[in-house]
Amino acid sequence: MPLVVGAWLAGVHDGDRSVMKSAQDALVLVFPTSEKRSGLSKAYQTPILEFCNDAVLKETPQSLSDERNTTPEDSEAKYARLVASSISVVTNMLTNISEGERQKQNALYEELLGSQKLWDLLSTEDATARRALLRLLRLCLDKQKGKTEGLNML
């Protein structure tokens, strides 16, 4: 489960409706109650964050596609879908996991949120990736506004 949960949840947030529906249907089939589904992010927080961090910080359009079989435009689109869905997964986790549980993996959150590569995506041509990043930024700003002390974003 730890090896697939990140990609599975990214599928739930995919921009392709058929991928999203398939991932959601499978999630509901395997985890039939909302309590079980919400516990999934908590139980597998580390592998999910590692997947998302790798997707955003380490992958590139070239590393995801074989340039012999894929046009540069298709490679960029595939990369943008992965980045947007991974950012959405992180946003969802920040929203739904308690602060105490989040703090256990604070280093992974800070690795992503402190990365210049993440924030450079604000200028990406892909609107879905930009919107996902802006939702994450808004959430971080709302959480920071609610804190009265310290500089920690989360």
Secondary structure, DSSP 4 states (H G I P E B T S, - for coil): -TTTHHHHHHHHT-SSHHHHHHHHHHHHHHS-SHHHHHHHHHHTHHHHHHHHHIIIII--HHHHS-TTTS-HHHHHHHHHHHHHHHHHHHHHHHHHS-HHHHHTTHHHHHHHHT-HHHHHGGG-S-HHHHHHHHHHHHHHHHHHHH--S-S---
